[in-house]
Amino acid sequence: MDFNGSDTIPGPRTEDHLPHTAQSAVKIVIVGGFGVGKTTMVGSVSEIRPLTTEETMTQAGIGVDDNYGSESKTATTVAMDFGRISITDKLVLYLFGTPGQERFWFLWNGLFEGALGAVVLVDTRRLEVSFDVMGRLEERGVPFVVAVNSFPDAPRYPIEELRTALDLAPEIPIMDCDVRRRASSKEVLMTLMRFLHSLALSGALT
Amino acid sequence: MTPPRRKRRQPQQLPPPPPPLPKPADGEENPRYPERLYTIAGTADGGRAELDLVTLIVSRSGPPPSASPEEAAVLRLCTAPLSVAELSAYLNLPFSAMTVLITELITTELVQARAPIVRQSVPDRSLLEAVMHGLQRL
């Protein structure tokens, strides 16, 4: 990587600069299986072109399954796409989409811990790929909503049947969405925010 | 056709997740990744500021002549506030490498870090309402 020519380092477009008054940021994480539409959702509401950040993890820190017998540490790069929405001139919201293998997401320090909440995007063709991540969110007490991204060839289930299949607590919102549409992605985020607000009102957040 | 079924889990007291492994310390060669980018900013003790993906970084001054090219790049990018995640993306550096670099810049008072608002045990309703109003305008 050549840093010598500073002109070659891409940065935000002038119109993408945050105002100097921007004091703090919050984040929401969008999780789901490969190809379920996380990056599409980020892109449909982001004010900037989605960007990608990476982190390097080693298998030694992961302690699971598919590397048995292997003594050597191998590094795994976990990439995350993200976008941004300016809320006020002081407050910025970042949306992180998490591709790749879900067991790595939870090694990313602070990714979920600090997030206001999470959106679990599910694809009814592969419902089970979201099971583990939902369990992990529950274990960590990260509030989430479930959004069913509608693919044309995907099986259609009544929402209440999906709620039962996903064993969702009755208060957890679940809705259909089309993440290619900004209005639909926005409604998913609004549903999450209303859910978080209701938790705050009921004092149920711990 | 019925969908596959899941079983709900309960909140747990989990041990804190292990820290990301990249160390700014020397040694620890990894032959598969010869370019250990985190060595670009070597703080002596390897200590790092508490930086989140969405901590906003703002330059306090222009790059001094002593700044490394990477530091100078950060200082130039952060004339307007920019999150650590955005810096990592623009500079094409892993997040942990970015935090090492920024820690150095905080220590030398070249940048200011504006901490994120994280989920609280007692949630800030006015914050949630502000986010809702902001989203509503999308």
Contacts between the chains, C-beta under 8 A, distances in Angstrom:
chain1	res1	chain2	res2	distance
A	1	B	35	7.9
A	1	B	37	7.7
A	1	B	92	6.6
A	3	B	68	7.9
A	3	B	69	3.6
A	3	B	70	5.4
A	3	B	73	6.0
A	4	B	69	5.7
A	6	B	69	7.0
A	6	B	72	6.2
A	6	B	73	5.9
A	6	B	76	6.3
A	9	B	73	5.0
A	9	B	76	7.8
A	9	B	77	7.3
A	9	B	90	6.5
A	9	B	91	6.6
A	10	B	90	5.7
A	11	B	76	7.5
A	11	B	77	4.9
A	11	B	90	5.4
A	12	B	77	7.7
A	12	B	80	7.7
A	12	B	82	7.0
A	12	B	86	7.1
A	12	B	90	7.4
A	17	B	80	3.9
A	18	B	56	7.4
A	18	B	80	5.5
A	18	B	81	4.6
A	18	B	82	7.0
A	19	B	80	7.5
A	19	B	81	7.8
A	20	B	58	7.4
A	20	B	80	6.5
A	20	B	81	6.8
A	22	B	56	5.9
A	22	B	81	4.4
A	22	B	114	7.4
A	23	B	56	7.6
A	23	B	114	5.7
A	24	B	56	6.9
A	24	B	114	5.8
A	24	B	115	6.6
A	24	B	116	5.8
A	24	B	117	5.0
A	25	B	54	3.9
A	25	B	55	7.5
A	25	B	56	5.8
A	25	B	83	6.0
A	25	B	114	7.9
A	25	B	116	4.8
A	25	B	117	7.3
A	26	B	54	7.1
A	26	B	116	6.4
A	26	B	117	5.2
A	26	B	118	7.9
A	26	B	127	7.2
A	26	B	131	6.5
A	27	B	52	7.9
A	27	B	53	6.7
A	27	B	54	4.9
A	27	B	116	7.0
A	45	B	138	6.2
A	51	B	85	7.3
A	51	B	86	6.2
A	51	B	89	3.7
A	51	B	90	7.5
A	52	B	89	5.7
A	53	B	53	6.9
A	53	B	85	4.6
A	53	B	88	4.2
A	53	B	89	5.1
A	53	B	94	8.0
A	53	B	95	5.6
A	54	B	88	7.1
A	54	B	94	5.0
A	54	B	95	6.8
A	55	B	20	6.0
A	55	B	94	5.4
A	55	B	95	4.5
A	55	B	96	6.2
A	56	B	20	7.3
A	56	B	21	7.5
A	56	B	22	5.5
A	56	B	33	7.7
A	56	B	94	5.1
A	56	B	96	7.0
A	57	B	20	6.6
A	57	B	21	6.7
A	58	B	21	4.7
A	60	B	21	7.2
A	61	B	18	4.7
A	61	B	20	7.8
A	61	B	21	5.4
A	73	B	30	7.5
A	74	B	32	7.0
A	75	B	30	6.3
A	75	B	32	6.8
A	75	B	33	5.5
A	77	B	94	7.5
A	80	B	85	7.9
A	82	B	53	7.8
A	82	B	85	5.7
A	82	B	89	7.8
A	84	B	83	7.7
A	84	B	86	7.7
A	85	B	134	6.7
A	85	B	135	7.0
A	85	B	138	6.8
A	86	B	134	7.3
A	87	B	130	6.0
A	87	B	131	5.6
A	87	B	133	7.7
A	87	B	134	3.1
A	87	B	135	7.5
A	88	B	130	6.2
A	88	B	134	6.2
A	91	B	117	7.9
A	91	B	127	7.8
A	91	B	130	5.9
A	91	B	131	7.4
A	91	B	134	7.1
A	92	B	54	7.5
A	92	B	56	7.3
A	92	B	83	7.6
A	93	B	131	6.0
A	93	B	134	6.8
A	93	B	135	7.6
A	94	B	53	7.1
A	94	B	54	4.8
A	94	B	83	6.3
A	94	B	85	6.6
A	96	B	53	7.0
A	96	B	85	7.7
A	106	B	17	6.2
A	107	B	17	5.6
A	107	B	18	6.8
A	107	B	20	7.1
A	108	B	20	7.3
A	108	B	95	7.8
A	109	B	17	6.0
A	109	B	19	6.2
A	109	B	20	6.1
A	110	B	52	5.4
A	110	B	53	7.1
A	110	B	118	7.9
A	111	B	53	6.8
A	113	B	118	7.1
A	113	B	119	7.4
A	114	B	52	5.7
A	114	B	54	7.9
A	114	B	116	6.3
A	114	B	118	3.5
A	114	B	119	6.1
A	115	B	118	7.9
A	115	B	119	6.3
A	116	B	119	5.6
A	116	B	128	7.5
A	116	B	131	7.2
A	117	B	119	7.4
A	124	B	3	6.8
A	127	B	3	5.2
A	127	B	4	5.4
A	127	B	6	8.0
A	128	B	4	4.6
A	128	B	6	7.5
A	131	B	4	7.9
A	131	B	6	4.4
A	134	B	6	6.8
A	134	B	9	8.0
A	135	B	6	7.6
A	135	B	7	7.9
A	135	B	8	7.7
A	135	B	9	4.1
A	136	B	9	7.8
A	138	B	8	6.4
A	138	B	9	4.4
A	138	B	10	6.7
A	138	B	11	6.6
A	139	B	9	5.3
A	139	B	10	7.2
A	139	B	11	6.2
A	139	B	12	4.4
A	139	B	14	6.4
A	140	B	11	7.2
A	140	B	12	7.5
A	140	B	14	6.5
A	141	B	11	4.5
A	142	B	119	7.7
A	155	B	1	6.0
A	155	B	3	7.6
A	157	B	3	5.5
A	161	B	2	7.7
A	161	B	3	6.7
A	162	B	3	6.4
A	164	B	5	7.8
A	165	B	2	7.4
A	165	B	3	4.1
A	165	B	4	6.6
A	165	B	5	5.0
A	165	B	6	6.6
A	166	B	6	5.2
A	167	B	5	7.0
A	167	B	6	5.0
A	167	B	7	5.7
A	167	B	8	4.2
A	168	B	8	7.3
A	169	B	8	6.7
A	182	B	138	6.9
A	186	B	135	6.1
A	186	B	138	4.9
A	189	B	135	5.5
A	190	B	132	6.6
A	190	B	135	5.6
A	190	B	136	7.1
A	193	B	128	6.1
A	193	B	131	5.7
A	193	B	132	4.6
A	193	B	135	6.4
A	194	B	132	7.2
A	196	B	123	6.8
A	196	B	128	5.4
A	197	B	125	6.7
A	197	B	128	4.8
A	197	B	129	7.0
A	197	B	132	6.9
A	199	B	123	7.0
A	200	B	123	4.0
A	200	B	124	7.8
A	200	B	125	4.9
A	200	B	128	6.0
A	201	B	125	7.2
A	205	B	119	7.8
A	205	B	120	7.9
A	205	B	121	6.8
A	205	B	122	7.7
A	205	B	123	5.1
A	206	B	11	7.5
A	206	B	121	5.9
